[in-house]
């Protein structure tokens, strides 16, 4: 999913990123709802696996019509391909491209006989000179970027937030059985609560920005998890509301984090950093299924862990720079200057 989101955000302007992220997150939440419905209707595990995995092969068909990221192509000096995608998009959207943009991507290819290499000289007004692009490409990569203390600390903070979000997000889904009632219905409810959360997320992102939205939603999730512990067992409705409020908060933060991560790092290493952060997020995904086992020793322990981790991640989110209405950084220097 993070590859789809990253590529989608790079094709959108700053004023459309929130909408694009919200639509993708809504589809993700809808998939979880169908997962719960399939599990409720198909109690046989083989039929269940067929129902959820076989249709997934249809996604391979989308690889052909999906365009490559224009910003990524430009950062690699592949201006002709970037220009072709821009023109196709303009034609589809019935938008007129200015002469400056059309003339900006004309390439003059020159063969260097001494080195036997093909060199391209860019004659344009919008993109950088291709030799400077080539120099940046040679020095690009996640390891050189981590030599910057600012980028390194930002990455570590982001990686922890990913691990914390996945731990709480999947943990609450798996621990929905602690709430009295039908386990299938409970899972469907904690999945359905994400859909209104996406609309609230969209409103908060437009009004308050990424950093505030991420911090406040994680604090809401943490407070709800801690509150659930102290609600008497006979107050079933109140306990369900508190549990759903926790999932509501972490659903917002998880959706924000997907987009926020893509906006925090430069274009030429954006996919590497998003992938690395997602990799650390899998640590939380692996730990989350173990939390129901802790409930055997102390029923409130899983929710207590979710609350503490959410609070820590929410406070650390305040250290991120705000990216609302700002262009995506195309270099390490641009990413470092974000405040």
N, C-alpha and C positions, 0 to 999 in steps of 0.2 A: 504493500500500500504506500509506503513512503516514497518509492520510486515514482508512482503515479502522481502523488501529491507534489513532489518536488518538480517534476516536469510540467505539471499543470500550472504551478505558481509562476514558473519562469516564463510561461506564455501569456500571463496576465499582468496588467498594470497594477500599481499600488492600490488603486481604488476598487479593484475587482478581486483581490486576493482573498479577502474575508468570505465573499460569496462563494468563490470556488472551493475553498476549504470546507465551508459549511455543507455544500452539496455533497462532497465526497464523504464527509463524516456521517451525513444522514443515511447515505447508501450503506455505509459500514454498519450503522446501528440497525438498519432494516434487515441486513443479513443475519445479525444475531437473533432478531425476533423470529425469523424463519427457522433458524437453528433450533430454537426452543420449541417451535410448532412441530418441526419434523421429529424431534425427540419425543414429543408427547404422542404423536400419531404412530410413529414407527418404533416400537419397543425392541425390535430385533436389531442388533448392532450392525449386521451386515447390510440390511436394507437401509439403515440410517447412513452408513458410509457411502453407499451407492447414491443416495439422494443428495448428499452434500458435495461429493467429490467429482462425480461424473460431469455435472454441468460446468464445473470449473474449467474443463478443457476448452470450452467455447471461448474463454478469454484469450486463448492463443490467436484467435482470428483477429483480435484487435491490434496485434503487433504490426500488421502491415499498414493500415490506414493512419496509425498514430504518428504524428510528426516528431522529429527530434527537437530538443530545446534549441531555440534560436540563439539564446545567450551563450549556451555551451559551444555551439558551432562557431560563433564569432570569437570566443575566447581561444579556440583551437585554430583560428585562421581559415576556417572553411566558409568563406564569405558567400561563395556561389550558392551553396546549399541553403545557407541562412536566407539569402535573397529570394530563392525559389519558394521557401516556406512562407515568407512574408507576403509575397505576391499572391500565393494561393489563398492565404487567409484573407487578404484584402478583397480578392475576387469573390470569395464565399460570403463575406460580410458586406459586399457592395460598398467598399470604402475606396476612395481615390487616393493613390499614393502620390506624394509630391515628387517633382522632378529631382529634387536634391537627394531623396532617398533612392530613386531609381538609378541616378548617376553614381551614387556612393559605392556601389558594389561591383563596379567594372574592374576586372582584374587583368593585368598584363603579365603573362607568364614568360619567364626568361630562363633559359637553360645555362647553367654555369658549367662550361666545358672542363674547367680545371678540376672542379670537385665532382662533376658528374651528377649534380643534384638539381632538382627542380626548385627554383626560387620564385616567389610571387611578390610583386610589388603592388601595394594597394593604393588606388587613386580614389580617395573618398573623403567625405567630411564627417561622417558619423562614427566609423569604426577606427580603431587605432592602427598605426602602421604595422604591417604584417611581420616585420622583423622584430619589432618590440613584442608583438604577440607571441612569436616563436620563442623569444627569450623568456617570456613569462611562462610559456608552456613547458620549456625545459626545466625551469626552476619550480614548477608547480608540483603539488603533492601534499598529502596530509602531514608528512614528517617535517618538511621545511616550514610549513605553516605553523606547526606546533613549537617552533623555535621562538615565536613571538609570545612573550609572557601573557599578554592580554588574550590572545587566541587560545592559549593553553588553559588558562583559568576558566575561560568561557566554555571550553570543551568539557572540562572536568565537571563544572556545574551542570552543564546540559546533560552529560552522561548520567549523573546522579539523578537528575529530574526524570530522565527516561526510565531508569530503574525503579524509582519511587512510584511513578505513574503506572507503570505496568503491574507492579506489585500490588498496588491498591485497587486498580481497575479490575484486573482479573481475579484478585483475591475476593473482592466483594461479589463478583458474579458467581464464583465457586462456593462462597459461603452463604449464598442466598437461602440455603437449606436451614440455616439457623433460625430463620423467621418461620414461625408456625404457619402451616398451610401446605398446599400442593407444591412440591418442589419444581415441577414444570411451569406452573403458573407464576411462581416467584421469579424464576429465571426470565420468563417472558416480560414480567413487569420491570425488572431491573434493566432489561434491554430497551423496553419501550420508553423508559424515563429519559433515555439519552436523546430522543428525538426533540422534545421541547427544550432540552439542554442545549442543543445545537442552535436553536433560534435565540435563546438567551445569550449564548456565546457570541453570535453575530452582532447582537445589539451592544454587548459590552465591549467588544473589540473596536467597533466603530466609535463608541463614545469615550471609552477610557484607555484604550490601547492594549497591547499584548502583555506587557509586564504586570500591570494592575490586574488584568483578567486572570492571568495564570496564578498569581499570588492569592487573590481572593477566593478563587474556586478551590484551590488546594486547602486553604484554611477552612472553607466551608465543609469540605470532605472530612478533614481531620476532626472538626468540632462535632459533626454528625456521628462519626464513628465512636468518639468518646462518649457522647450523649446516649447512644444506644446502650452502652454498658450499664448505665444507671437507671434506665427505664424498667419498671417492674415487669415481670414476665406476663402478668395478666392483662397488661395494656397492649393488646396485640396491634391495634390500629396505630397507636403512637409509635410503637417499635418499628412497624412497617414504614411509616412516614420518615422516621429518622434514618432507616437503612436506605430508603430510596433517595433521601437528600444527600447521603454520602456518595451514592453512585452518580447522582445528578452533578455534584461538584467535580468529581474526578473525571467524569465524561467531558465536561467543559475543559478542564485543564489538559486532558490528553489530546483533544482536538486542537487546542491552542498550541500545544507543544509541537505537533507535527508541522504547522505552518511557521511557528516562531523559529524552530531550528533551521529551516530552509532560508530564513531571512537573516540569520546571524552570521553566516559564513560566506566567503567569496565564491563567485561562480565556478572558477576552475577547480575548486576542491569541495564544492557544496555537496555533491552526491557522496563523496568519501566521508565527510563529517556526519551527514545525516545517517549514512549506513553504519558508521562507527557508533553513533549515539544509539541507534536502534539495536545494535549488537549488545550494548550494555543494558538496554531495556529488556533483552531476553533473560537477563539475570533475574529481574523481577518476575518475569513470566514463569521461570523455573521454580522460584521460591513460592509463588502464590499457591500452587496446588498442594504444598505441604502444610499450609496454615490450618486446614480442617483437622489435621492430626493433632495440632497444638490444642485445639478445642476439647480434645479428650481429657487433657490434664487440667485445663482451666478454660471454661467456656468463653470468657470474655477476652482471652489473650489475643486471638487473631484481630478482633476489632481494635484492641488497644494498640497493637503494632501498626495497623493501618492508620490510626489517628496520629501517632507519634511521627511516623514517616511522612505523612501528608503535611504536618506542621513544619517539619524541617525543610522539606522541599519548597513549601510555599514561601518561607522566609528567605531561602537562598535565591528564589526567583527575583527578588528585588535587586539583585546584583546584575541582572541582565540589562543591556541597553534597550531603549524603546525603539521599535522599528516601524511604528505606525506612520503611514503616508510617506515613507522614505524609500528611495530606489534600492534595489538589491545591490549589495556591494560586489564589484567585479574584480577586486584585488585585495590582498591582505592589508595594504595600507588603508583602503577605504573601510574595511571591516574594523580595523583598529580605531578609526576615528568616530565610530558610532557611539553615541552617548544616550 
